Amino acid sequence: MSKKYLLGLPIAVFAMAPAVGAIDAAPAQAGVPTYTCNAQTWAGETLPTLTVEAKYSKRQAIGEAQTNWRGTAKYSTIDCQLNK
């Protein structure tokens, strides 16, 4: 009896996979806000300007920029402005 369920389960999962992927992809295309970020290194040098996408807030954009600069940016100097 359990063999019938186990055989049908993978088929059902593969059948639903494209539909789930299409549902997840639709909201991502809804225009995620972009931010332009500037910062300085610990030595006071200016880092190159970054443009990052942050779906939720400016704070998220600052975190994304810090990650892209790989820890070379002094956190207190990171300034991100919303692009319009």
mmCIF file of the N, C-alpha and C atoms, coordinates in Angstrom:
data_MODEL
# 
_entry.id   MODEL 
# 
loop_
_atom_site.group_PDB 
_atom_site.id 
_atom_site.type_symbol 
_atom_site.label_atom_id 
_atom_site.label_alt_id 
_atom_site.label_comp_id 
_atom_site.label_asym_id 
_atom_site.label_entity_id 
_atom_site.label_seq_id 
_atom_site.pdbx_PDB_ins_code 
_atom_site.Cartn_x 
_atom_site.Cartn_y 
_atom_site.Cartn_z 
_atom_site.occupancy 
_atom_site.B_iso_or_equiv 
_atom_site.pdbx_formal_charge 
_atom_site.auth_seq_id 
_atom_site.auth_comp_id 
_atom_site.auth_asym_id 
_atom_site.auth_atom_id 
_atom_site.pdbx_PDB_model_num 
ATOM 1   N N  . MET A 1 1  ? 0.817  -1.193 0.000   1.00 0.00 ? 1  MET A N  1 
ATOM 2   C CA . MET A 1 1  ? 0.000  0.000  0.000   1.00 0.00 ? 1  MET A CA 1 
ATOM 3   C C  . MET A 1 1  ? 0.865  1.263  0.000   1.00 0.00 ? 1  MET A C  1 
ATOM 4   N N  . SER A 1 2  ? 1.935  1.279  0.757   1.00 0.00 ? 2  SER A N  1 
ATOM 5   C CA . SER A 1 2  ? 2.785  2.459  0.804   1.00 0.00 ? 2  SER A CA 1 
ATOM 6   C C  . SER A 1 2  ? 3.565  2.644  -0.497  1.00 0.00 ? 2  SER A C  1 
ATOM 7   N N  . LYS A 1 3  ? 3.747  1.574  -1.256  1.00 0.00 ? 3  LYS A N  1 
ATOM 8   C CA . LYS A 1 3  ? 4.463  1.688  -2.515  1.00 0.00 ? 3  LYS A CA 1 
ATOM 9   C C  . LYS A 1 3  ? 3.711  2.548  -3.517  1.00 0.00 ? 3  LYS A C  1 
ATOM 10  N N  . LYS A 1 4  ? 2.407  2.510  -3.484  1.00 0.00 ? 4  LYS A N  1 
ATOM 11  C CA . LYS A 1 4  ? 1.618  3.340  -4.391  1.00 0.00 ? 4  LYS A CA 1 
ATOM 12  C C  . LYS A 1 4  ? 1.846  4.820  -4.082  1.00 0.00 ? 4  LYS A C  1 
ATOM 13  N N  . TYR A 1 5  ? 1.876  5.176  -2.810  1.00 0.00 ? 5  TYR A N  1 
ATOM 14  C CA . TYR A 1 5  ? 2.081  6.569  -2.430  1.00 0.00 ? 5  TYR A CA 1 
ATOM 15  C C  . TYR A 1 5  ? 3.497  7.035  -2.759  1.00 0.00 ? 5  TYR A C  1 
ATOM 16  N N  . LEU A 1 6  ? 4.478  6.212  -2.492  1.00 0.00 ? 6  LEU A N  1 
ATOM 17  C CA . LEU A 1 6  ? 5.855  6.596  -2.756  1.00 0.00 ? 6  LEU A CA 1 
ATOM 18  C C  . LEU A 1 6  ? 6.122  6.758  -4.252  1.00 0.00 ? 6  LEU A C  1 
ATOM 19  N N  . LEU A 1 7  ? 5.488  5.973  -5.068  1.00 0.00 ? 7  LEU A N  1 
ATOM 20  C CA . LEU A 1 7  ? 5.660  6.097  -6.507  1.00 0.00 ? 7  LEU A CA 1 
ATOM 21  C C  . LEU A 1 7  ? 4.990  7.368  -7.030  1.00 0.00 ? 7  LEU A C  1 
ATOM 22  N N  . GLY A 1 8  ? 3.850  7.708  -6.506  1.00 0.00 ? 8  GLY A N  1 
ATOM 23  C CA . GLY A 1 8  ? 3.122  8.884  -6.967  1.00 0.00 ? 8  GLY A CA 1 
ATOM 24  C C  . GLY A 1 8  ? 3.684  10.193 -6.439  1.00 0.00 ? 8  GLY A C  1 
ATOM 25  N N  . LEU A 1 9  ? 4.378  10.173 -5.318  1.00 0.00 ? 9  LEU A N  1 
ATOM 26  C CA . LEU A 1 9  ? 4.895  11.391 -4.708  1.00 0.00 ? 9  LEU A CA 1 
ATOM 27  C C  . LEU A 1 9  ? 5.908  12.119 -5.584  1.00 0.00 ? 9  LEU A C  1 
ATOM 28  N N  . PRO A 1 10 ? 6.936  11.455 -6.101  1.00 0.00 ? 10 PRO A N  1 
ATOM 29  C CA . PRO A 1 10 ? 7.886  12.193 -6.952  1.00 0.00 ? 10 PRO A CA 1 
ATOM 30  C C  . PRO A 1 10 ? 7.238  12.787 -8.202  1.00 0.00 ? 10 PRO A C  1 
ATOM 31  N N  . ILE A 1 11 ? 6.280  12.088 -8.770  1.00 0.00 ? 11 ILE A N  1 
ATOM 32  C CA . ILE A 1 11 ? 5.604  12.592 -9.961  1.00 0.00 ? 11 ILE A CA 1 
ATOM 33  C C  . ILE A 1 11 ? 4.827  13.861 -9.614  1.00 0.00 ? 11 ILE A C  1 
ATOM 34  N N  . ALA A 1 12 ? 4.163  13.860 -8.469  1.00 0.00 ? 12 ALA A N  1 
ATOM 35  C CA . ALA A 1 12 ? 3.410  15.039 -8.043  1.00 0.00 ? 12 ALA A CA 1 
ATOM 36  C C  . ALA A 1 12 ? 4.338  16.212 -7.745  1.00 0.00 ? 12 ALA A C  1 
ATOM 37  N N  . VAL A 1 13 ? 5.478  15.959 -7.142  1.00 0.00 ? 13 VAL A N  1 
ATOM 38  C CA . VAL A 1 13 ? 6.431  17.024 -6.825  1.00 0.00 ? 13 VAL A CA 1 
ATOM 39  C C  . VAL A 1 13 ? 6.979  17.639 -8.110  1.00 0.00 ? 13 VAL A C  1 
ATOM 40  N N  . PHE A 1 14 ? 7.374  16.816 -9.080  1.00 0.00 ? 14 PHE A N  1 
ATOM 41  C CA . PHE A 1 14 ? 7.893  17.347 -10.334 1.00 0.00 ? 14 PHE A CA 1 
ATOM 42  C C  . PHE A 1 14 ? 6.815  18.074 -11.129 1.00 0.00 ? 14 PHE A C  1 
ATOM 43  N N  . ALA A 1 15 ? 5.585  17.634 -11.024 1.00 0.00 ? 15 ALA A N  1 
ATOM 44  C CA . ALA A 1 15 ? 4.497  18.286 -11.746 1.00 0.00 ? 15 ALA A CA 1 
ATOM 45  C C  . ALA A 1 15 ? 4.229  19.679 -11.186 1.00 0.00 ? 15 ALA A C  1 
ATOM 46  N N  . MET A 1 16 ? 4.409  19.871 -9.886  1.00 0.00 ? 16 MET A N  1 
ATOM 47  C CA . MET A 1 16 ? 4.139  21.159 -9.254  1.00 0.00 ? 16 MET A CA 1 
ATOM 48  C C  . MET A 1 16 ? 5.336  22.109 -9.300  1.00 0.00 ? 16 MET A C  1 
ATOM 49  N N  . ALA A 1 17 ? 6.530  21.626 -9.526  1.00 0.00 ? 17 ALA A N  1 
ATOM 50  C CA . ALA A 1 17 ? 7.737  22.451 -9.482  1.00 0.00 ? 17 ALA A CA 1 
ATOM 51  C C  . ALA A 1 17 ? 7.685  23.662 -10.425 1.00 0.00 ? 17 ALA A C  1 
ATOM 52  N N  . PRO A 1 18 ? 7.302  23.533 -11.686 1.00 0.00 ? 18 PRO A N  1 
ATOM 53  C CA . PRO A 1 18 ? 7.254  24.724 -12.535 1.00 0.00 ? 18 PRO A CA 1 
ATOM 54  C C  . PRO A 1 18 ? 6.217  25.742 -12.075 1.00 0.00 ? 18 PRO A C  1 
ATOM 55  N N  . ALA A 1 19 ? 5.112  25.293 -11.560 1.00 0.00 ? 19 ALA A N  1 
ATOM 56  C CA . ALA A 1 19 ? 4.076  26.218 -11.098 1.00 0.00 ? 19 ALA A CA 1 
ATOM 57  C C  . ALA A 1 19 ? 4.557  26.997 -9.886  1.00 0.00 ? 19 ALA A C  1 
ATOM 58  N N  . VAL A 1 20 ? 5.255  26.353 -8.971  1.00 0.00 ? 20 VAL A N  1 
ATOM 59  C CA . VAL A 1 20 ? 5.765  27.040 -7.788  1.00 0.00 ? 20 VAL A CA 1 
ATOM 60  C C  . VAL A 1 20 ? 6.834  28.040 -8.186  1.00 0.00 ? 20 VAL A C  1 
ATOM 61  N N  . GLY A 1 21 ? 7.689  27.690 -9.121  1.00 0.00 ? 21 GLY A N  1 
ATOM 62  C CA . GLY A 1 21 ? 8.715  28.610 -9.584  1.00 0.00 ? 21 GLY A CA 1 
ATOM 63  C C  . GLY A 1 21 ? 8.134  29.842 -10.255 1.00 0.00 ? 21 GLY A C  1 
ATOM 64  N N  . ALA A 1 22 ? 7.065  29.682 -10.991 1.00 0.00 ? 22 ALA A N  1 
ATOM 65  C CA . ALA A 1 22 ? 6.424  30.815 -11.656 1.00 0.00 ? 22 ALA A CA 1 
ATOM 66  C C  . ALA A 1 22 ? 5.769  31.736 -10.638 1.00 0.00 ? 22 ALA A C  1 
ATOM 67  N N  . ILE A 1 23 ? 5.229  31.191 -9.589  1.00 0.00 ? 23 ILE A N  1 
ATOM 68  C CA . ILE A 1 23 ? 4.596  32.008 -8.551  1.00 0.00 ? 23 ILE A CA 1 
ATOM 69  C C  . ILE A 1 23 ? 5.652  32.812 -7.810  1.00 0.00 ? 23 ILE A C  1 
ATOM 70  N N  . ASP A 1 24 ? 6.788  32.227 -7.489  1.00 0.00 ? 24 ASP A N  1 
ATOM 71  C CA . ASP A 1 24 ? 7.847  32.925 -6.777  1.00 0.00 ? 24 ASP A CA 1 
ATOM 72  C C  . ASP A 1 24 ? 8.503  33.997 -7.641  1.00 0.00 ? 24 ASP A C  1 
ATOM 73  N N  . ALA A 1 25 ? 8.590  33.784 -8.935  1.00 0.00 ? 25 ALA A N  1 
ATOM 74  C CA . ALA A 1 25 ? 9.271  34.725 -9.810  1.00 0.00 ? 25 ALA A CA 1 
ATOM 75  C C  . ALA A 1 25 ? 8.450  35.986 -10.059 1.00 0.00 ? 25 ALA A C  1 
ATOM 76  N N  . ALA A 1 26 ? 7.150  35.904 -10.016 1.00 0.00 ? 26 ALA A N  1 
ATOM 77  C CA . ALA A 1 26 ? 6.304  37.052 -10.332 1.00 0.00 ? 26 ALA A CA 1 
ATOM 78  C C  . ALA A 1 26 ? 6.502  38.229 -9.379  1.00 0.00 ? 26 ALA A C  1 
ATOM 79  N N  . PRO A 1 27 ? 6.488  38.067 -8.055  1.00 0.00 ? 27 PRO A N  1 
ATOM 80  C CA . PRO A 1 27 ? 6.677  39.223 -7.192  1.00 0.00 ? 27 PRO A CA 1 
ATOM 81  C C  . PRO A 1 27 ? 8.069  39.845 -7.304  1.00 0.00 ? 27 PRO A C  1 
ATOM 82  N N  . ALA A 1 28 ? 9.076  39.078 -7.649  1.00 0.00 ? 28 ALA A N  1 
ATOM 83  C CA . ALA A 1 28 ? 10.426 39.615 -7.755  1.00 0.00 ? 28 ALA A CA 1 
ATOM 84  C C  . ALA A 1 28 ? 10.544 40.612 -8.904  1.00 0.00 ? 28 ALA A C  1 
ATOM 85  N N  . GLN A 1 29 ? 9.695  40.530 -9.887  1.00 0.00 ? 29 GLN A N  1 
ATOM 86  C CA . GLN A 1 29 ? 9.741  41.432 -11.022 1.00 0.00 ? 29 GLN A CA 1 
ATOM 87  C C  . GLN A 1 29 ? 8.961  42.722 -10.767 1.00 0.00 ? 29 GLN A C  1 
ATOM 88  N N  . ALA A 1 30 ? 8.436  42.893 -9.586  1.00 0.00 ? 30 ALA A N  1 
ATOM 89  C CA . ALA A 1 30 ? 7.566  44.018 -9.286  1.00 0.00 ? 30 ALA A CA 1 
ATOM 90  C C  . ALA A 1 30 ? 8.331  45.292 -8.947  1.00 0.00 ? 30 ALA A C  1 
ATOM 91  N N  . GLY A 1 31 ? 9.549  45.475 -9.416  1.00 0.00 ? 31 GLY A N  1 
ATOM 92  C CA . GLY A 1 31 ? 10.271 46.722 -9.227  1.00 0.00 ? 31 GLY A CA 1 
ATOM 93  C C  . GLY A 1 31 ? 10.865 46.878 -7.840  1.00 0.00 ? 31 GLY A C  1 
ATOM 94  N N  . VAL A 1 32 ? 11.940 46.198 -7.560  1.00 0.00 ? 32 VAL A N  1 
ATOM 95  C CA . VAL A 1 32 ? 12.619 46.319 -6.280  1.00 0.00 ? 32 VAL A CA 1 
ATOM 96  C C  . VAL A 1 32 ? 13.348 47.659 -6.249  1.00 0.00 ? 32 VAL A C  1 
ATOM 97  N N  . PRO A 1 33 ? 13.199 48.435 -5.167  1.00 0.00 ? 33 PRO A N  1 
ATOM 98  C CA . PRO A 1 33 ? 13.877 49.734 -5.080  1.00 0.00 ? 33 PRO A CA 1 
ATOM 99  C C  . PRO A 1 33 ? 15.405 49.584 -5.101  1.00 0.00 ? 33 PRO A C  1 
ATOM 100 N N  . THR A 1 34 ? 16.079 50.529 -5.744  1.00 0.00 ? 34 THR A N  1 
ATOM 101 C CA . THR A 1 34 ? 17.539 50.523 -5.770  1.00 0.00 ? 34 THR A CA 1 
ATOM 102 C C  . THR A 1 34 ? 18.061 51.717 -4.974  1.00 0.00 ? 34 THR A C  1 
ATOM 103 N N  . TYR A 1 35 ? 19.230 51.528 -4.387  1.00 0.00 ? 35 TYR A N  1 
ATOM 104 C CA . TYR A 1 35 ? 19.886 52.557 -3.586  1.00 0.00 ? 35 TYR A CA 1 
ATOM 105 C C  . TYR A 1 35 ? 21.298 52.755 -4.103  1.00 0.00 ? 35 TYR A C  1 
ATOM 106 N N  . THR A 1 36 ? 21.771 53.988 -4.069  1.00 0.00 ? 36 THR A N  1 
ATOM 107 C CA . THR A 1 36 ? 23.152 54.311 -4.387  1.00 0.00 ? 36 THR A CA 1 
ATOM 108 C C  . THR A 1 36 ? 23.872 54.563 -3.069  1.00 0.00 ? 36 THR A C  1 
ATOM 109 N N  . CYS A 1 37 ? 24.971 53.831 -2.860  1.00 0.00 ? 37 CYS A N  1 
ATOM 110 C CA . CYS A 1 37 ? 25.656 53.888 -1.575  1.00 0.00 ? 37 CYS A CA 1 
ATOM 111 C C  . CYS A 1 37 ? 27.101 54.351 -1.728  1.00 0.00 ? 37 CYS A C  1 
ATOM 112 N N  . ASN A 1 38 ? 27.529 55.180 -0.784  1.00 0.00 ? 38 ASN A N  1 
ATOM 113 C CA . ASN A 1 38 ? 28.899 55.670 -0.701  1.00 0.00 ? 38 ASN A CA 1 
ATOM 114 C C  . ASN A 1 38 ? 29.415 55.408 0.702   1.00 0.00 ? 38 ASN A C  1 
ATOM 115 N N  . ALA A 1 39 ? 30.741 55.272 0.836   1.00 0.00 ? 39 ALA A N  1 
ATOM 116 C CA . ALA A 1 39 ? 31.337 55.055 2.154   1.00 0.00 ? 39 ALA A CA 1 
ATOM 117 C C  . ALA A 1 39 ? 32.833 55.329 2.086   1.00 0.00 ? 39 ALA A C  1 
ATOM 118 N N  . GLN A 1 40 ? 33.442 55.287 3.260   1.00 0.00 ? 40 GLN A N  1 
ATOM 119 C CA . GLN A 1 40 ? 34.883 55.446 3.377   1.00 0.00 ? 40 GLN A CA 1 
ATOM 120 C C  . GLN A 1 40 ? 35.473 54.221 4.056   1.00 0.00 ? 40 GLN A C  1 
ATOM 121 N N  . THR A 1 41 ? 36.755 53.974 3.779   1.00 0.00 ? 41 THR A N  1 
ATOM 122 C CA . THR A 1 41 ? 37.457 52.889 4.459   1.00 0.00 ? 41 THR A CA 1 
ATOM 123 C C  . THR A 1 41 ? 37.849 53.363 5.854   1.00 0.00 ? 41 THR A C  1 
ATOM 124 N N  . TRP A 1 42 ? 38.409 52.454 6.630   1.00 0.00 ? 42 TRP A N  1 
ATOM 125 C CA . TRP A 1 42 ? 38.877 52.810 7.974   1.00 0.00 ? 42 TRP A CA 1 
ATOM 126 C C  . TRP A 1 42 ? 40.022 53.808 7.899   1.00 0.00 ? 42 TRP A C  1 
ATOM 127 N N  . ALA A 1 43 ? 40.719 53.850 6.777   1.00 0.00 ? 43 ALA A N  1 
ATOM 128 C CA . ALA A 1 43 ? 41.826 54.796 6.600   1.00 0.00 ? 43 ALA A CA 1 
ATOM 129 C C  . ALA A 1 43 ? 41.345 56.154 6.079   1.00 0.00 ? 43 ALA A C  1 
ATOM 130 N N  . GLY A 1 44 ? 40.060 56.278 5.774   1.00 0.00 ? 44 GLY A N  1 
ATOM 131 C CA . GLY A 1 44 ? 39.499 57.537 5.309   1.00 0.00 ? 44 GLY A CA 1 
ATOM 132 C C  . GLY A 1 44 ? 39.428 57.677 3.802   1.00 0.00 ? 44 GLY A C  1 
ATOM 133 N N  . GLU A 1 45 ? 39.787 56.640 3.060   1.00 0.00 ? 45 GLU A N  1 
ATOM 134 C CA . GLU A 1 45 ? 39.715 56.687 1.602   1.00 0.00 ? 45 GLU A CA 1 
ATOM 135 C C  . GLU A 1 45 ? 38.281 56.445 1.144   1.00 0.00 ? 45 GLU A C  1 
ATOM 136 N N  . THR A 1 46 ? 37.885 57.088 0.058   1.00 0.00 ? 46 THR A N  1 
ATOM 137 C CA . THR A 1 46 ? 36.544 56.923 -0.476  1.00 0.00 ? 46 THR A CA 1 
ATOM 138 C C  . THR A 1 46 ? 36.461 55.644 -1.294  1.00 0.00 ? 46 THR A C  1 
ATOM 139 N N  . LEU A 1 47 ? 35.441 54.850 -1.012  1.00 0.00 ? 47 LEU A N  1 
ATOM 140 C CA . LEU A 1 47 ? 35.211 53.608 -1.758  1.00 0.00 ? 47 LEU A CA 1 
ATOM 141 C C  . LEU A 1 47 ? 34.386 53.899 -3.005  1.00 0.00 ? 47 LEU A C  1 
ATOM 142 N N  . PRO A 1 48 ? 34.467 53.030 -4.021  1.00 0.00 ? 48 PRO A N  1 
ATOM 143 C CA . PRO A 1 48 ? 33.649 53.243 -5.226  1.00 0.00 ? 48 PRO A CA 1 
ATOM 144 C C  . PRO A 1 48 ? 32.162 53.166 -4.906  1.00 0.00 ? 48 PRO A C  1 
ATOM 145 N N  . THR A 1 49 ? 31.385 53.954 -5.605  1.00 0.00 ? 49 THR A N  1 
ATOM 146 C CA . THR A 1 49 ? 29.940 53.994 -5.407  1.00 0.00 ? 49 THR A CA 1 
ATOM 147 C C  . THR A 1 49 ? 29.317 52.674 -5.848  1.00 0.00 ? 49 THR A C  1 
ATOM 148 N N  . LEU A 1 50 ? 28.356 52.204 -5.041  1.00 0.00 ? 50 LEU A N  1 
ATOM 149 C CA . LEU A 1 50 ? 27.637 50.966 -5.353  1.00 0.00 ? 50 LEU A CA 1 
ATOM 150 C C  . LEU A 1 50 ? 26.166 51.265 -5.565  1.00 0.00 ? 50 LEU A C  1 
ATOM 151 N N  . THR A 1 51 ? 25.546 50.478 -6.402  1.00 0.00 ? 51 THR A N  1 
ATOM 152 C CA . THR A 1 51 ? 24.093 50.497 -6.544  1.00 0.00 ? 51 THR A CA 1 
ATOM 153 C C  . THR A 1 51 ? 23.602 49.125 -6.115  1.00 0.00 ? 51 THR A C  1 
ATOM 154 N N  . VAL A 1 52 ? 22.749 49.110 -5.090  1.00 0.00 ? 52 VAL A N  1 
ATOM 155 C CA . VAL A 1 52 ? 22.249 47.847 -4.551  1.00 0.00 ? 52 VAL A CA 1 
ATOM 156 C C  . VAL A 1 52 ? 20.723 47.845 -4.572  1.00 0.00 ? 52 VAL A C  1 
ATOM 157 N N  . GLU A 1 53 ? 20.144 46.653 -4.603  1.00 0.00 ? 53 GLU A N  1 
ATOM 158 C CA . GLU A 1 53 ? 18.698 46.491 -4.517  1.00 0.00 ? 53 GLU A CA 1 
ATOM 159 C C  . GLU A 1 53 ? 18.339 46.093 -3.092  1.00 0.00 ? 53 GLU A C  1 
ATOM 160 N N  . ALA A 1 54 ? 17.339 46.747 -2.539  1.00 0.00 ? 54 ALA A N  1 
ATOM 161 C CA . ALA A 1 54 ? 16.879 46.424 -1.197  1.00 0.00 ? 54 ALA A CA 1 
ATOM 162 C C  . ALA A 1 54 ? 15.357 46.482 -1.191  1.00 0.00 ? 54 ALA A C  1 
ATOM 163 N N  . LYS A 1 55 ? 14.762 45.354 -0.985  1.00 0.00 ? 55 LYS A N  1 
ATOM 164 C CA . LYS A 1 55 ? 13.312 45.239 -1.080  1.00 0.00 ? 55 LYS A CA 1 
ATOM 165 C C  . LYS A 1 55 ? 12.597 45.925 0.090   1.00 0.00 ? 55 LYS A C  1 
ATOM 166 N N  . TYR A 1 56 ? 13.222 45.929 1.279   1.00 0.00 ? 56 TYR A N  1 
ATOM 167 C CA . TYR A 1 56 ? 12.491 46.348 2.469   1.00 0.00 ? 56 TYR A CA 1 
ATOM 168 C C  . TYR A 1 56 ? 12.825 47.735 3.002   1.00 0.00 ? 56 TYR A C  1 
ATOM 169 N N  . SER A 1 57 ? 14.109 48.104 3.060   1.00 0.00 ? 57 SER A N  1 
ATOM 170 C CA . SER A 1 57 ? 14.418 49.382 3.706   1.00 0.00 ? 57 SER A CA 1 
ATOM 171 C C  . SER A 1 57 ? 15.829 49.862 3.373   1.00 0.00 ? 57 SER A C  1 
ATOM 172 N N  . LYS A 1 58 ? 16.101 51.085 3.813   1.00 0.00 ? 58 LYS A N  1 
ATOM 173 C CA . LYS A 1 58 ? 17.425 51.673 3.661   1.00 0.00 ? 58 LYS A CA 1 
ATOM 174 C C  . LYS A 1 58 ? 18.439 50.894 4.497   1.00 0.00 ? 58 LYS A C  1 
ATOM 175 N N  . ARG A 1 59 ? 18.010 50.419 5.646   1.00 0.00 ? 59 ARG A N  1 
ATOM 176 C CA . ARG A 1 59 ? 18.898 49.642 6.510   1.00 0.00 ? 59 ARG A CA 1 
ATOM 177 C C  . ARG A 1 59 ? 19.370 48.360 5.806   1.00 0.00 ? 59 ARG A C  1 
ATOM 178 N N  . GLN A 1 60 ? 18.473 47.725 5.071   1.00 0.00 ? 60 GLN A N  1 
ATOM 179 C CA . GLN A 1 60 ? 18.839 46.543 4.301   1.00 0.00 ? 60 GLN A CA 1 
ATOM 180 C C  . GLN A 1 60 ? 19.845 46.920 3.216   1.00 0.00 ? 60 GLN A C  1 
ATOM 181 N N  . ALA A 1 61 ? 19.658 48.073 2.586   1.00 0.00 ? 61 ALA A N  1 
ATOM 182 C CA . ALA A 1 61 ? 20.585 48.535 1.550   1.00 0.00 ? 61 ALA A CA 1 
ATOM 183 C C  . ALA A 1 61 ? 21.977 48.761 2.137   1.00 0.00 ? 61 ALA A C  1 
ATOM 184 N N  . ILE A 1 62 ? 22.046 49.315 3.324   1.00 0.00 ? 62 ILE A N  1 
ATOM 185 C CA . ILE A 1 62 ? 23.336 49.530 3.981   1.00 0.00 ? 62 ILE A CA 1 
ATOM 186 C C  . ILE A 1 62 ? 24.021 48.195 4.243   1.00 0.00 ? 62 ILE A C  1 
ATOM 187 N N  . GLY A 1 63 ? 23.270 47.221 4.692   1.00 0.00 ? 63 GLY A N  1 
ATOM 188 C CA . GLY A 1 63 ? 23.829 45.889 4.928   1.00 0.00 ? 63 GLY A CA 1 
ATOM 189 C C  . GLY A 1 63 ? 24.328 45.233 3.651   1.00 0.00 ? 63 GLY A C  1 
ATOM 190 N N  . GLU A 1 64 ? 23.569 45.389 2.563   1.00 0.00 ? 64 GLU A N  1 
ATOM 191 C CA . GLU A 1 64 ? 23.986 44.833 1.267   1.00 0.00 ? 64 GLU A CA 1 
ATOM 192 C C  . GLU A 1 64 ? 25.276 45.507 0.787   1.00 0.00 ? 64 GLU A C  1 
ATOM 193 N N  . ALA A 1 65 ? 25.347 46.816 0.941   1.00 0.00 ? 65 ALA A N  1 
ATOM 194 C CA . ALA A 1 65 ? 26.543 47.547 0.516   1.00 0.00 ? 65 ALA A CA 1 
ATOM 195 C C  . ALA A 1 65 ? 27.752 47.111 1.339   1.00 0.00 ? 65 ALA A C  1 
ATOM 196 N N  . GLN A 1 66 ? 27.572 46.975 2.637   1.00 0.00 ? 66 GLN A N  1 
ATOM 197 C CA . GLN A 1 66 ? 28.670 46.545 3.495   1.00 0.00 ? 66 GLN A CA 1 
ATOM 198 C C  . GLN A 1 66 ? 29.174 45.160 3.081   1.00 0.00 ? 66 GLN A C  1 
ATOM 199 N N  . THR A 1 67 ? 28.250 44.287 2.732   1.00 0.00 ? 67 THR A N  1 
ATOM 200 C CA . THR A 1 67 ? 28.628 42.951 2.269   1.00 0.00 ? 67 THR A CA 1 
ATOM 201 C C  . THR A 1 67 ? 29.399 43.030 0.956   1.00 0.00 ? 67 THR A C  1 
ATOM 202 N N  . ASN A 1 68 ? 28.964 43.872 0.036   1.00 0.00 ? 68 ASN A N  1 
ATOM 203 C CA . ASN A 1 68 ? 29.652 44.008 -1.257  1.00 0.00 ? 68 ASN A CA 1 
ATOM 204 C C  . ASN A 1 68 ? 31.049 44.607 -1.104  1.00 0.00 ? 68 ASN A C  1 
ATOM 205 N N  . TRP A 1 69 ? 31.224 45.503 -0.138  1.00 0.00 ? 69 TRP A N  1 
ATOM 206 C CA . TRP A 1 69 ? 32.543 46.083 0.110   1.00 0.00 ? 69 TRP A CA 1 
ATOM 207 C C  . TRP A 1 69 ? 33.416 45.142 0.938   1.00 0.00 ? 69 TRP A C  1 
ATOM 208 N N  . ARG A 1 70 ? 32.873 44.013 1.364   1.00 0.00 ? 70 ARG A N  1 
ATOM 209 C CA . ARG A 1 70 ? 33.596 42.951 2.067   1.00 0.00 ? 70 ARG A CA 1 
ATOM 210 C C  . ARG A 1 70 ? 34.315 43.425 3.318   1.00 0.00 ? 70 ARG A C  1 
ATOM 211 N N  . GLY A 1 71 ? 33.651 44.272 4.099   1.00 0.00 ? 71 GLY A N  1 
ATOM 212 C CA . GLY A 1 71 ? 34.204 44.673 5.385   1.00 0.00 ? 71 GLY A CA 1 
ATOM 213 C C  . GLY A 1 71 ? 35.232 45.787 5.334   1.00 0.00 ? 71 GLY A C  1 
ATOM 214 N N  . THR A 1 72 ? 35.528 46.340 4.161   1.00 0.00 ? 72 THR A N  1 
ATOM 215 C CA . THR A 1 72 ? 36.508 47.423 4.091   1.00 0.00 ? 72 THR A CA 1 
ATOM 216 C C  . THR A 1 72 ? 35.883 48.771 4.434   1.00 0.00 ? 72 THR A C  1 
ATOM 217 N N  . ALA A 1 73 ? 34.563 48.870 4.408   1.00 0.00 ? 73 ALA A N  1 
ATOM 218 C CA . ALA A 1 73 ? 33.883 50.133 4.694   1.00 0.00 ? 73 ALA A CA 1 
ATOM 219 C C  . ALA A 1 73 ? 33.666 50.292 6.197   1.00 0.00 ? 73 ALA A C  1 
ATOM 220 N N  . LYS A 1 74 ? 33.904 51.498 6.670   1.00 0.00 ? 74 LYS A N  1 
ATOM 221 C CA . LYS A 1 74 ? 33.582 51.821 8.053   1.00 0.00 ? 74 LYS A CA 1 
ATOM 222 C C  . LYS A 1 74 ? 32.065 52.016 8.110   1.00 0.00 ? 74 LYS A C  1 
ATOM 223 N N  . TYR A 1 75 ? 31.390 51.212 8.937   1.00 0.00 ? 75 TYR A N  1 
ATOM 224 C CA . TYR A 1 75 ? 29.922 51.160 8.923   1.00 0.00 ? 75 TYR A CA 1 
ATOM 225 C C  . TYR A 1 75 ? 29.291 52.536 9.136   1.00 0.00 ? 75 TYR A C  1 
ATOM 226 N N  . SER A 1 76 ? 29.859 53.336 10.023  1.00 0.00 ? 76 SER A N  1 
ATOM 227 C CA . SER A 1 76 ? 29.255 54.636 10.335  1.00 0.00 ? 76 SER A CA 1 
ATOM 228 C C  . SER A 1 76 ? 29.335 55.620 9.163   1.00 0.00 ? 76 SER A C  1 
ATOM 229 N N  . THR A 1 77 ? 30.160 55.328 8.155   1.00 0.00 ? 77 THR A N  1 
ATOM 230 C CA . THR A 1 77 ? 30.272 56.239 7.014   1.00 0.00 ? 77 THR A CA 1 
ATOM 231 C C  . THR A 1 77 ? 29.425 55.823 5.823   1.00 0.00 ? 77 THR A C  1 
ATOM 232 N N  . ILE A 1 78 ? 28.763 54.682 5.901   1.00 0.00 ? 78 ILE A N  1 
ATOM 233 C CA . ILE A 1 78 ? 27.955 54.219 4.768   1.00 0.00 ? 78 ILE A CA 1 
ATOM 234 C C  . ILE A 1 78 ? 26.708 55.079 4.651   1.00 0.00 ? 78 ILE A C  1 
ATOM 235 N N  . ASP A 1 79 ? 26.509 55.647 3.469   1.00 0.00 ? 79 ASP A N  1 
ATOM 236 C CA . ASP A 1 79 ? 25.339 56.490 3.205   1.00 0.00 ? 79 ASP A CA 1 
ATOM 237 C C  . ASP A 1 79 ? 24.665 55.989 1.939   1.00 0.00 ? 79 ASP A C  1 
ATOM 238 N N  . CYS A 1 80 ? 23.421 55.547 2.069   1.00 0.00 ? 80 CYS A N  1 
ATOM 239 C CA . CYS A 1 80 ? 22.653 55.046 0.927   1.00 0.00 ? 80 CYS A CA 1 
ATOM 240 C C  . CYS A 1 80 ? 21.455 55.958 0.672   1.00 0.00 ? 80 CYS A C  1 
ATOM 241 N N  . GLN A 1 81 ? 21.261 56.317 -0.592  1.00 0.00 ? 81 GLN A N  1 
ATOM 242 C CA . GLN A 1 81 ? 20.152 57.163 -0.994  1.00 0.00 ? 81 GLN A CA 1 
ATOM 243 C C  . GLN A 1 81 ? 19.275 56.393 -1.981  1.00 0.00 ? 81 GLN A C  1 
ATOM 244 N N  . LEU A 1 82 ? 17.973 56.515 -1.809  1.00 0.00 ? 82 LEU A N  1 
ATOM 245 C CA . LEU A 1 82 ? 17.015 55.851 -2.682  1.00 0.00 ? 82 LEU A CA 1 
ATOM 246 C C  . LEU A 1 82 ? 17.040 56.486 -4.067  1.00 0.00 ? 82 LEU A C  1 
ATOM 247 N N  . ASN A 1 83 ? 17.171 55.655 -5.103  1.00 0.00 ? 83 ASN A N  1 
ATOM 248 C CA . ASN A 1 83 ? 17.113 56.128 -6.496  1.00 0.00 ? 83 ASN A CA 1 
ATOM 249 C C  . ASN A 1 83 ? 15.656 56.252 -6.905  1.00 0.00 ? 83 ASN A C  1 
ATOM 250 N N  . LYS A 1 84 ? 15.347 57.301 -7.615  1.00 0.00 ? 84 LYS A N  1 
ATOM 251 C CA . LYS A 1 84 ? 13.965 57.519 -8.034  1.00 0.00 ? 84 LYS A CA 1 
ATOM 252 C C  . LYS A 1 84 ? 13.823 57.406 -9.518  1.00 0.00 ? 84 LYS A C  1 
# 
